[in-house]
């Protein structure tokens, strides 16, 4: 059996919104998944989860196919819907952004875009021009462009925020490496100091023996050799102490630089988060203020047409930009 696209239903008559997914291998019910639950986001993050179909019960929004695109900087979900032979699409977000509210917003956005591009919508817009309402229509057009721009800026801010978080993680790992190297140098220095102390004790013992009795020539030669070895050990110990001091200084400088960099990234992340929140609030206000403006114009025009159907001027053609993509 060919693989099927999993479907997601919303049951608004229940107190808890439930979602369930068809098994793409057998087309059978797999399990109930509660929206915004850990299971739902785990399923979205699976490598095998490439797409699903959202079918809302609420007729005020639209169904669509959600498809995941994997890129170097993460997985991104996009919504696709074909209406009257035209394919419409828009960006949904990361897997963590796929909540019920977001899915309904995307469905409503696709539905409104399809209605605006339909022939009946274009006809209504042409007749609105005859009703001397070009200022309001132009305002709606500018508002849509502003909303799209804010959404793009929000997406870029989220990507930059995730990139900065990755840099912070890498710098923390580099700090751990420096600490490990410093600990190894300390252990090596302690070992050399112990060897030096043992050599000094041995030398003092030999010198005491030579003082108490006439030592043969071989003893003197042995003492001379051990003295040279002791001097070499002193030099080696001094060299290691210098290296340890340099390493400690380098580590302190690196730690300070990492601390400053992390602090700057935290400030930048806080700024980006604030900008994201402000953009979300602006988008919500724009939708709340102008979301139903187009519908009110169409109703007002239909009422006017019933009264002045015989006095309407001939229609004028107005070219509209179509943002849809053909299959």
C-alpha positions as CSV (number, residue, x, y, z in Angstrom):
1,X,0.0,0.0,0.0
2,X,1.4,3.4,-0.9
3,X,2.2,5.8,1.9
4,X,-0.5,8.2,2.9
5,X,-0.2,11.7,4.2
6,X,-1.1,11.7,7.9
7,X,-4.2,13.7,8.8
8,X,-4.9,15.8,11.8
9,X,-8.4,16.5,13.0
10,X,-9.5,19.0,15.7
11,X,-12.6,18.0,17.8
12,X,-14.0,21.3,19.1
13,X,-16.9,19.7,20.8
14,X,-14.6,18.2,23.4
15,X,-13.2,19.9,26.4
16,X,-9.7,18.8,25.4
17,X,-8.6,19.3,21.8
18,X,-7.4,16.0,20.5
19,X,-5.4,15.2,17.4
20,X,-4.7,11.8,15.9
21,X,-2.5,10.7,13.1
22,X,-2.9,8.0,10.6
23,X,-0.1,5.5,10.3
24,X,1.5,6.3,6.9
25,X,2.4,2.6,6.4
26,X,-1.0,1.0,6.9
27,X,-3.5,3.9,6.9
28,X,-4.7,2.9,10.3
29,X,-5.2,5.0,13.4
30,X,-1.9,5.3,15.2
31,X,-2.7,7.0,18.5
32,X,-4.4,10.0,20.1
33,X,-2.1,13.0,20.4
34,X,-3.1,16.0,22.4
35,X,-2.2,19.3,20.8
36,X,0.6,21.3,22.6
37,X,1.6,18.1,24.4
38,X,5.0,16.5,24.4
39,X,3.9,13.6,22.2
40,X,2.7,16.1,19.5
41,X,6.0,17.9,19.3
42,X,8.0,14.7,19.5
43,X,6.1,13.4,16.4
44,X,6.8,16.7,14.6
45,X,10.5,16.3,15.3
46,X,10.7,12.7,14.0
47,X,12.8,12.4,10.8
48,X,10.0,10.3,9.3
49,X,7.4,13.1,9.9
50,X,7.5,15.0,6.6
51,X,4.0,16.3,6.2
52,X,0.4,16.1,7.5
53,X,-3.0,17.4,6.5
54,X,-4.8,19.8,8.9
55,X,-8.7,19.5,8.7
56,X,-10.4,21.8,11.1
57,X,-14.0,21.4,12.2
58,X,-14.4,25.2,12.3
59,X,-15.5,26.4,8.8
60,X,-14.2,29.9,9.4
61,X,-10.6,28.6,8.8
62,X,-9.3,26.4,6.0
63,X,-7.6,23.0,5.7
64,X,-4.2,22.7,4.2
65,X,-1.2,20.4,3.7
66,X,1.8,21.1,6.0
67,X,5.2,20.1,4.7
68,X,8.6,20.1,6.5
69,X,11.7,21.3,4.8
70,X,15.0,20.3,6.3
71,X,17.8,22.9,5.9
72,X,21.3,23.4,7.4
73,X,20.0,25.6,10.2
74,X,16.9,23.5,11.2
75,X,13.5,22.1,10.1
76,X,10.9,24.6,8.8
77,X,7.2,23.9,8.1
78,X,5.3,25.4,5.2
79,X,1.5,25.3,4.4
80,X,0.2,24.6,0.9
81,X,-3.4,24.8,-0.4
82,X,-4.7,24.5,-4.0
83,X,-7.8,26.6,-4.8
84,X,-9.3,26.7,-8.3
85,X,-6.1,25.4,-9.9
86,X,-3.9,28.0,-8.0
87,X,-1.4,26.9,-5.4
88,X,-1.1,29.1,-2.3
89,X,1.6,28.7,0.3
90,X,2.9,30.5,3.4
91,X,5.5,29.9,6.2
92,X,4.3,28.3,9.4
93,X,7.4,28.2,11.6
94,X,9.6,25.7,13.4
95,X,8.2,22.4,14.9
96,X,7.8,24.1,18.3
97,X,5.6,26.8,16.7
98,X,2.9,24.3,15.4
99,X,0.2,25.0,18.0
100,X,-3.6,25.0,17.4
101,X,-3.7,28.8,17.4
102,X,-0.9,28.9,14.8
103,X,-2.5,26.3,12.6
104,X,-5.9,28.1,12.6
105,X,-4.1,31.4,11.8
106,X,-2.4,29.8,8.8
107,X,-5.7,28.3,7.6
108,X,-7.4,31.7,7.9
109,X,-4.6,33.4,6.1
110,X,-4.7,30.9,3.2
111,X,-8.5,31.2,3.1
112,X,-8.4,35.0,2.9
113,X,-5.7,35.0,0.3
114,X,-7.7,32.6,-1.9
115,X,-10.8,34.7,-1.5
116,X,-8.9,37.9,-2.3
117,X,-7.5,36.4,-5.5
118,X,-10.9,34.8,-6.6
119,X,-12.8,36.4,-9.6
120,X,-15.7,37.4,-7.4
121,X,-13.3,39.2,-5.1
122,X,-11.7,41.0,-8.0
123,X,-15.1,42.0,-9.3
124,X,-16.1,43.3,-5.9
125,X,-12.8,45.3,-5.8
126,X,-13.5,46.8,-9.3
127,X,-17.0,47.9,-8.2
128,X,-15.6,49.3,-4.9
129,X,-13.5,51.6,-7.1
130,X,-16.7,52.9,-8.6
131,X,-18.0,53.6,-5.1
132,X,-15.1,56.0,-4.5
133,X,-13.4,53.7,-1.9
134,X,-9.8,53.5,-3.3
135,X,-8.3,55.0,-0.2
136,X,-9.5,52.2,2.1
137,X,-8.5,49.5,-0.4
138,X,-5.0,51.0,-0.7
139,X,-4.8,51.1,3.1
140,X,-5.6,47.4,3.3
141,X,-3.0,46.6,0.7
142,X,-0.4,48.5,2.7
143,X,-1.4,46.8,5.9
144,X,-1.0,43.3,4.3
145,X,2.5,44.3,3.1
146,X,3.4,45.5,6.6
147,X,2.1,42.3,8.2
148,X,4.2,40.2,5.8
149,X,7.3,42.3,6.5
150,X,6.8,41.9,10.2
151,X,6.4,38.2,9.8
152,X,9.7,38.0,7.8
153,X,11.5,40.0,10.4
154,X,10.2,37.8,13.1
155,X,11.4,34.7,11.3
156,X,14.9,36.2,10.8
157,X,15.1,37.3,14.5
158,X,14.2,33.7,15.6
159,X,16.9,32.3,13.4
160,X,19.5,34.8,14.7
161,X,18.5,34.0,18.3
162,X,19.0,30.2,17.7
163,X,22.4,31.0,16.1
164,X,23.5,33.0,19.1
165,X,22.4,30.2,21.5
166,X,24.6,27.8,19.5
167,X,27.6,30.1,19.8
168,X,27.1,30.3,23.6
169,X,27.1,26.5,23.7
170,X,30.4,26.3,21.7
171,X,32.1,28.8,23.9
172,X,31.1,26.9,27.0
173,X,32.6,23.8,25.5
174,X,35.9,25.7,24.8
175,X,36.0,26.8,28.4
176,X,35.8,23.2,29.6
177,X,38.8,22.3,27.4
178,X,40.9,25.1,28.9
179,X,40.0,23.9,32.4
180,X,41.1,20.3,31.5
181,X,44.4,21.5,30.1
182,X,45.1,23.6,33.2
183,X,44.4,20.7,35.5
184,X,46.8,18.5,33.6
185,X,49.6,21.1,33.9
186,X,49.0,21.4,37.6
187,X,49.3,17.6,38.0
188,X,52.6,17.6,36.0
189,X,54.1,20.3,38.0
190,X,53.2,18.5,41.3
191,X,54.9,15.4,40.0
192,X,58.1,17.2,39.2
193,X,58.1,18.9,42.5
194,X,57.9,15.5,44.3
195,X,60.8,14.2,42.2
196,X,62.9,17.2,43.0
197,X,62.2,16.8,46.7
198,X,63.3,13.1,46.6
199,X,66.5,14.0,44.7
200,X,67.3,16.7,47.3
201,X,66.9,14.1,50.1
202,X,69.1,11.7,48.3
203,X,71.8,14.3,47.7
204,X,71.8,15.4,51.3
205,X,72.2,11.8,52.4
206,X,75.2,11.3,50.1
207,X,76.8,14.6,51.2
208,X,76.5,13.5,54.8
209,X,78.2,10.2,54.1
210,X,81.1,11.9,52.3
211,X,81.6,14.3,55.3
212,X,81.7,11.5,57.9
213,X,84.2,9.3,56.1
214,X,86.7,9.5,53.3
215,X,84.7,8.7,50.3
216,X,86.4,6.9,47.4
217,X,86.7,8.5,44.0
218,X,83.6,6.7,42.7
219,X,81.4,8.3,45.4
220,X,82.6,11.7,44.4
221,X,81.8,11.0,40.8
222,X,78.4,9.8,41.7
223,X,77.7,12.9,43.7
224,X,78.9,15.1,40.8
225,X,76.5,13.3,38.4
226,X,73.6,13.5,40.8
227,X,74.3,17.2,41.3
228,X,74.1,17.8,37.6
229,X,70.9,15.8,37.4
230,X,69.5,17.9,40.3
231,X,70.4,21.1,38.4
232,X,68.6,19.8,35.3
233,X,65.6,19.0,37.4
234,X,65.6,22.5,38.8
235,X,65.8,24.0,35.3
236,X,63.0,21.7,34.1
237,X,60.9,22.7,37.1
238,X,61.4,26.4,36.5
239,X,60.5,25.9,32.8
240,X,57.3,24.1,33.8
241,X,56.4,26.8,36.3
242,X,56.9,29.5,33.7
243,X,54.6,27.5,31.3
244,X,52.0,27.1,34.0
245,X,52.1,30.8,34.7
246,X,51.7,31.7,31.0
247,X,48.9,29.1,30.6
248,X,47.1,30.5,33.7
249,X,47.4,34.1,32.3
250,X,46.2,33.0,28.9
251,X,43.3,31.1,30.5
252,X,42.3,34.1,32.5
253,X,42.3,36.3,29.4
254,X,40.3,33.8,27.4
255,X,37.8,33.4,30.3
256,X,37.4,37.2,30.4
257,X,36.9,37.4,26.7
258,X,34.4,34.5,26.7
259,X,32.5,36.1,29.6
260,X,32.3,39.4,27.8
261,X,31.2,37.7,24.6
262,X,28.5,35.7,26.4
263,X,27.3,38.8,28.1
264,X,27.0,40.6,24.8
265,X,25.1,37.7,23.3
266,X,22.8,37.6,26.2
267,X,22.0,41.3,25.7
268,X,21.5,40.7,22.0
269,X,19.2,37.7,22.7
270,X,17.2,39.8,25.1
271,X,16.9,42.6,22.5
272,X,15.8,40.1,19.8
273,X,13.3,38.5,22.1
274,X,11.8,41.9,22.9
275,X,11.6,42.7,19.2
276,X,9.9,39.4,18.5
277,X,7.3,40.1,21.2
278,X,6.7,43.6,19.8
279,X,6.3,42.2,16.3
280,X,3.8,39.6,17.5
281,X,1.8,42.2,19.3
282,X,1.8,44.5,16.2
283,X,0.6,41.6,14.0
284,X,-2.2,40.7,16.4
285,X,-3.3,44.4,16.6
286,X,-3.4,44.7,12.8
287,X,-5.4,41.5,12.4
288,X,-7.8,42.6,15.1
289,X,-8.3,46.0,13.6
290,X,-8.4,45.2,9.9
291,X,-9.1,41.5,9.6
292,X,-12.7,41.8,8.4
293,X,-12.4,45.1,6.5
294,X,-12.7,43.4,3.1
295,X,-15.9,41.5,4.1
296,X,-17.5,44.7,5.3
297,X,-16.8,46.4,1.9
298,X,-18.4,43.5,0.0
299,X,-21.6,43.6,2.1
300,X,-21.9,47.4,1.8
301,X,-21.5,47.1,-2.0
302,X,-24.1,44.4,-2.3
303,X,-26.6,46.5,-0.4
304,X,-25.9,49.5,-2.7
305,X,-26.3,47.4,-5.8
306,X,-29.8,46.3,-4.8
307,X,-31.0,49.9,-4.7
308,X,-29.0,51.3,-7.6
309,X,-28.8,48.4,-10.0
310,X,-29.8,50.4,-13.0
311,X,-27.6,53.5,-12.4
312,X,-24.3,51.7,-12.0
313,X,-21.7,52.9,-14.4
314,X,-20.0,50.4,-16.8
315,X,-17.4,48.3,-15.2
316,X,-13.8,49.3,-15.6
317,X,-11.0,46.8,-15.8
318,X,-8.5,46.9,-13.0
319,X,-5.4,44.7,-13.1
320,X,-4.6,43.0,-9.8
321,X,-1.4,41.3,-8.8
322,X,-1.8,37.6,-8.3
323,X,0.6,36.2,-5.7
324,X,-0.5,32.6,-6.3
325,X,1.8,30.0,-7.7
326,X,0.6,27.6,-10.4
327,X,1.1,23.8,-9.9
